[in-house]
Amino acid sequence: MERVRIRLVFMAGALALAALVLTARAASAQTPAPTGRSTVQPTIAASVVFDDNVFAQPTSSADTVLRVTPGLALVRVRPKATLTGTYSFDAERYQHFTDLTTPSARQNGLFTALFNPTTRRSWTVNGGYFSTTNPAELNTLTSLTVARQRADRWQFGAMFHEALSRLTTFDASYAGTEDRYVSGNTFGNNLEARLGHHLTPHSEYFVRGDARRFDFGLRGGVTLSNQVSGGWAWRGRDAHFSVEGGASNTRGQMQSTGSFSLGRAFGLTDITGIYGRDVTTAIGYIGAITVDHVDFAVTRQTRVRVPTPETPGRQPPGFRFAVRAGASRNMFAGGELNSYRFGLDVGKPLSQTLLLVGTVESTLQDNATILVPIPTGDIFRNRAVISIQYSPWSVR
């Protein structure tokens, strides 16, 4: 029954994509309807993936994967509120490791509600669910690799913004997460407050404080982390710069913290560089992690943003690309793990509704300086993806 279900999913996805491709030319010739107050945006993508280390182990095993990704976005706009909901899932079929074939390799659902009762005050509430058979995808800050098992993440957040005066703003936010993995669950809570003051229209001084609580259950107990920092940010027409520094107390130990970012736009091309120190958790690892991370990116984008479930619309003409590189130093109580990452994305619209995308990703985890039991040897992984995405015009 499971194999029949999987085949039906792939057959339905292939037939749907074929029908959408055949009708894309006719759809692109139609005059776009004016933007409405409510939109429904369906999307579908078909991809071929080559993964040279599907199990994320020091000894690699390669395979080729066929992936079908249906998605749906709902947007409801009111004078003082905007509601957005998105959902998508990946069905994957493996050529060699057929036991990994599944109609639910990945699920992503997100809901956001923005309320603007006055011009000086706003509220934001969001919630999400993410599920994947590749848990490393959820360790975005640390880039840490973990054994291939189902991982789920539930998250909830809220943010309050108030303009205290023409030049002073106050922000308060809460974020809560629950990560579920075969080795146990991890709960995270983060409460943050920020006060900013604009000396000029382009520059701002700010102070920020946050309190974090990580609960690892019987595996690792509870870890508390508090931080106080201040900084300065400047944003011009084609450039932006920010610097922040402070101190944090994690597990009763004081340490410095901070961040630095710099960006410059050259026409349609943006160059950005970021350094930061943060305290977080990673799926598959016990204990709070202090992360020093450096990220660099070069992106070229058309003036009209590429349609996504959050921002539906027709494809603008033009070639776009992104080059990303980064490194993370992840410090545990029992040592440290260094991880490195590189990515390249290239996109070219085939019509107003079809987009061809190519992606290459590489990650490397150095396991030589950690004291806790993990697989012996470095973990190196490369993935290449070619996909075609169809995004029709919104239905009101």
C-alpha positions in Angstrom: 0.0 0.0 0.0 2.8 2.4 0.8 4.5 1.8 -2.6 1.2 2.3 -4.3 0.6 5.6 -2.4 4.1 6.8 -3.3 3.6 6.0 -7.0 0.3 7.8 -7.0 1.8 10.9 -5.5 4.6 11.0 -8.1 2.2 10.3 -11.0 -0.2 13.0 -9.8 2.7 15.5 -9.4 4.1 14.6 -12.9 0.8 14.9 -14.6 0.0 18.2 -12.8 3.4 19.7 -13.8 3.0 18.6 -17.4 -0.4 20.2 -17.6 0.9 23.4 -16.0 3.8 23.6 -18.4 1.6 23.1 -21.4 -0.7 25.9 -20.3 2.1 28.2 -19.2 2.4 30.0 -22.6 -1.3 30.7 -22.7 -1.3 31.9 -19.1 1.7 34.2 -19.7 -0.2 35.9 -22.6 -3.1 36.9 -20.4 -3.3 40.4 -18.9 -2.5 40.3 -15.2 -5.4 41.0 -13.0 -5.1 43.9 -10.5 -3.8 43.1 -7.1 -6.7 42.1 -4.8 -7.2 42.2 -1.1 -7.0 38.5 -0.9 -4.9 36.0 -2.9 -4.6 32.3 -3.4 -1.2 31.3 -4.9 -0.7 27.6 -5.9 2.8 26.5 -6.9 4.4 23.3 -8.0 8.0 22.3 -8.7 9.8 19.2 -10.1 13.4 18.7 -9.2 16.3 16.3 -9.9 18.7 16.1 -7.0 22.2 14.5 -6.8 23.4 13.9 -3.2 26.8 12.4 -2.7 26.2 11.7 1.0 22.6 10.9 1.6 23.2 9.5 5.1 25.4 12.4 6.2 28.3 10.1 7.4 32.1 10.2 7.2 31.8 7.3 4.6 29.6 8.7 1.9 26.9 7.0 -0.1 25.5 8.8 -3.2 22.1 8.7 -4.9 19.9 10.5 -7.4 16.5 11.8 -6.2 13.4 12.8 -8.0 11.5 15.4 -6.0 8.0 16.9 -6.5 7.0 20.0 -4.4 3.4 21.3 -4.4 2.7 24.4 -2.4 -0.1 26.8 -1.6 -0.1 30.4 -0.1 -3.1 32.3 1.2 -2.9 36.1 1.8 -5.7 38.2 3.3 -5.3 41.9 3.5 -7.4 44.3 5.6 -6.8 48.0 6.3 -5.3 47.2 9.7 -4.3 43.6 9.4 -2.5 41.2 7.0 -2.9 37.4 7.4 -0.5 35.0 5.5 -0.5 31.2 5.5 1.8 29.0 3.5 2.2 25.2 3.2 4.3 22.9 1.0 5.7 19.4 1.1 8.3 17.3 -0.8 7.7 13.9 -2.2 11.0 12.1 -3.0 11.9 9.0 -4.9 15.4 7.6 -4.5 17.0 5.7 -7.4 19.3 3.3 -5.4 18.3 3.6 -1.7 14.6 2.9 -2.4 13.8 2.5 1.3 14.3 6.3 1.7 11.5 7.0 -0.9 8.6 8.8 0.8 5.7 11.1 -0.1 6.5 13.3 2.9 10.3 13.9 2.9 9.7 17.5 4.0 6.8 19.6 5.2 6.8 23.4 5.8 3.8 25.3 7.2 3.9 28.9 8.4 1.2 31.4 9.6 1.8 35.1 10.2 -0.7 37.8 11.3 0.3 41.4 11.3 -1.9 44.0 13.0 -1.5 47.8 12.7 -4.1 49.4 15.1 -2.3 52.8 14.7 0.4 54.2 12.6 2.8 54.1 15.6 2.0 50.6 16.9 2.0 47.1 15.5 1.7 43.5 16.6 2.9 40.4 14.8 2.0 36.8 15.7 3.4 33.8 13.9 3.5 30.0 14.1 5.1 27.3 12.1 5.7 23.6 11.6 8.7 22.1 9.9 9.5 18.4 9.3 12.3 16.8 7.4 14.3 13.6 7.0 17.5 15.6 6.8 17.8 17.3 10.3 20.8 19.4 9.3 18.4 21.6 7.3 17.0 22.9 10.6 20.5 23.7 12.0 20.9 26.8 9.9 23.1 28.8 12.3 25.5 26.0 13.3 25.4 24.0 10.0 25.9 20.9 12.2 25.3 17.5 10.6 23.4 14.7 12.3 22.3 11.2 11.4 19.5 10.9 8.9 16.3 10.6 11.0 12.9 12.3 11.0 13.1 15.7 12.8 10.2 18.0 13.6 10.1 21.6 14.8 7.2 23.6 16.1 7.6 27.3 16.6 5.6 30.2 17.9 6.5 33.9 18.1 5.1 37.3 18.8 6.5 40.8 18.4 5.3 44.2 19.6 6.5 47.5 18.1 5.8 51.0 19.4 7.1 54.4 18.2 7.6 56.2 21.5 8.3 59.4 19.6 9.3 60.6 16.1 12.9 59.4 16.8 12.6 56.6 19.4 11.2 53.1 19.0 10.6 50.2 21.4 10.4 46.5 20.3 9.6 43.4 22.4 9.5 39.9 21.1 9.1 36.3 22.2 10.1 33.1 20.3 9.4 29.6 21.4 10.5 26.3 19.7 10.1 22.6 20.3 12.5 20.3 18.4 11.6 16.6 18.2 14.3 14.1 17.3 14.9 10.4 17.9 17.3 11.2 20.8 14.8 13.4 22.6 13.0 16.8 22.6 14.5 20.2 23.1 12.4 23.3 24.2 13.7 26.8 23.7 12.3 30.1 24.9 13.7 33.6 24.1 12.4 36.9 25.4 14.0 40.1 23.9 13.6 43.9 24.3 15.1 46.6 22.2 15.2 50.4 22.5 16.4 52.5 19.5 17.0 56.2 18.9 17.6 57.8 15.5 20.1 60.6 15.6 19.6 61.1 11.9 17.2 59.6 9.3 20.0 57.1 8.4 21.6 56.3 11.7 20.4 54.7 15.0 21.8 53.9 18.4 20.2 51.0 20.2 20.4 48.8 23.4 19.1 45.3 23.6 18.6 42.6 26.2 17.4 39.1 26.0 16.8 36.1 28.3 16.9 32.5 27.0 16.0 29.2 28.5 16.8 25.8 26.9 15.3 22.6 28.3 16.9 19.4 27.2 14.9 17.2 29.6 16.6 14.3 31.4 19.4 14.3 28.8 20.9 17.7 29.7 18.7 19.6 32.1 18.0 23.3 31.8 20.4 26.0 30.6 19.9 29.7 31.1 21.5 32.4 29.0 21.2 36.2 29.4 22.6 38.9 27.2 22.9 42.7 27.3 24.4 44.7 24.3 24.3 48.0 22.5 25.3 49.1 19.1 25.0 51.5 16.2 23.5 51.0 12.7 23.6 53.2 9.6 21.7 52.6 6.4 22.1 54.7 3.2 20.7 54.4 -0.3 23.2 51.8 -1.5 25.0 50.8 1.7 24.4 49.7 5.3 26.6 49.1 8.3 26.0 47.9 11.9 28.1 47.1 14.9 27.0 45.6 18.3 28.8 44.5 21.4 28.0 43.4 24.9 28.3 40.6 27.4 26.4 37.3 28.0 26.1 34.9 30.9 25.6 31.3 29.9 25.8 28.4 32.4 27.1 30.9 34.9 30.0 31.9 32.7 30.5 35.4 31.5 31.7 36.0 27.9 31.7 38.8 25.3 29.2 38.9 22.5 28.6 41.0 19.5 28.0 41.3 15.7 29.2 43.2 12.7 27.6 43.6 9.3 28.4 45.5 6.1 26.6 45.6 2.8 26.8 47.5 -0.5 24.6 47.5 -3.5 25.9 47.9 -7.1 22.8 48.3 -9.2 21.0 44.9 -9.1 23.9 43.2 -7.3 24.3 43.2 -3.5 27.4 42.2 -1.5 27.0 41.5 2.3 29.3 40.3 5.0 28.2 39.3 8.6 30.0 38.2 11.7 28.1 37.3 14.9 28.3 35.4 18.2 25.1 33.8 19.4 23.9 31.1 21.8 21.6 28.5 20.4 20.8 24.8 20.1 21.1 22.2 17.4 19.0 19.1 16.6 20.8 16.0 17.6 23.2 17.7 20.0 22.7 18.1 23.8 23.5 21.4 25.5 23.6 25.0 24.6 26.1 26.0 21.9 28.0 29.3 21.6 28.4 30.0 17.9 30.9 32.3 16.2 29.7 32.5 12.6 30.9 34.4 9.5 28.8 34.7 6.3 29.4 36.3 3.0 27.0 36.6 0.0 26.9 38.1 -3.4 23.4 38.2 -5.0 21.9 39.6 -8.2 18.2 40.1 -8.3 15.7 41.6 -10.7 13.9 44.7 -9.5 10.7 42.7 -9.1 11.2 40.0 -6.4 11.0 36.4 -7.5 7.5 35.0 -6.6 7.4 32.9 -3.5 4.4 31.6 -1.5 4.9 34.7 0.7 5.1 37.1 -2.2 3.0 35.6 -5.1 3.1 37.1 -8.6 4.4 36.6 -12.1 8.0 36.0 -13.0 9.9 39.2 -13.9 12.4 38.9 -16.8 16.1 38.7 -16.1 18.9 36.4 -14.8 19.5 36.1 -11.1 22.1 34.4 -9.0 23.4 34.1 -5.4 26.8 33.0 -4.1 27.0 32.2 -0.4 29.9 31.1 1.8 30.2 30.8 5.6 31.8 29.2 8.6 30.7 28.4 12.1 32.7 27.7 15.2 30.4 25.8 17.6 31.6 25.6 21.2 30.2 23.0 23.5 31.1 22.2 27.1 33.0 19.2 25.8 34.9 20.8 22.9 34.1 22.4 19.6 33.0 21.6 16.1 33.8 23.7 13.1 31.5 23.7 10.1 31.9 25.2 6.6 29.3 25.9 3.9 29.1 27.1 0.3 26.2 27.6 -2.0 25.4 28.7 -5.5 21.9 29.5 -6.9 21.2 30.4 -10.5 17.7 31.2 -11.9 16.4 32.1 -15.3 12.7 32.7 -16.1 11.4 30.6 -19.1 8.2 32.6 -19.2 6.2 34.8 -16.8 5.1 31.7 -14.9 8.0 29.3 -15.3 11.3 29.5 -13.6 14.4 27.3 -14.1 16.6 27.1 -11.0 20.0 25.4 -10.4 21.5 25.0 -7.0 24.8 23.6 -5.7 25.5 23.2 -2.0 28.6 21.9 -0.1 29.1 21.4 3.6 32.0 20.2 5.7 32.0 19.4 9.4 35.4 19.0 11.1 35.0 16.4 13.9 38.6 16.5 15.2 38.1 18.8 18.2 35.0 17.5 20.0 35.1 15.2 23.1 31.5 13.8 23.0 30.8 10.6 21.0 30.1 11.4 17.3 31.0 9.6 14.1 34.8 9.5 13.6 36.1 11.4 10.6 35.0 14.6 8.9 31.6 14.8 7.2 31.7 16.2 3.7 28.5 16.5 1.6 27.7 17.9 -1.8 24.3 18.4 -3.4 23.2 19.6 -6.9 19.6 20.4 -7.7 17.9 21.3 -11.0 14.3 22.3 -10.7 11.5 23.9 -12.8 8.9 25.9 -10.8 5.5 27.0 -12.0 3.7 29.9 -10.2 0.4 30.9 -11.9 -1.2 34.3 -11.2 -3.1 34.7 -8.0 -6.8 33.8 -7.6 -8.8 36.2 -5.6 
